[in-house]
């Protein structure tokens, strides 16, 4: 058995890419826009580690223009990434306007949230 990815539903694909790609620093591995199904899938991973991926699933607005809304399930905790320099990572996130919900007071761990309120844990390598 091999871990493939974690899927997260998002409400705004561009805002989510600004977070996961630009602020958090993940690489986009692929993007698939499915016109017939009216959804977009974007797979991302940490640079140099494509084994653990995150899949962003964006369901396009309905024919009437209304968009999907999601609330976090209680059975989902967080996505975690090990980083080389937790302080530099937090600085890059803050430079992109991301609030650090739990700063790395101990130099080991920090938490931030994506635009869709998915909790991201950052751990010092």
ABEGO torsion letter per residue (X at the ends): XBBABBBBBBABAAAAAAAAAAAAGBBBABBBBBAAAGBBBBBBBBBGBAABBBBBBBBBBBAAGBBBBBBBBAABABBBBBBABAAAAAAAAAAAGBBBABBBAAGABBBBBBAAGBBBBBBBX
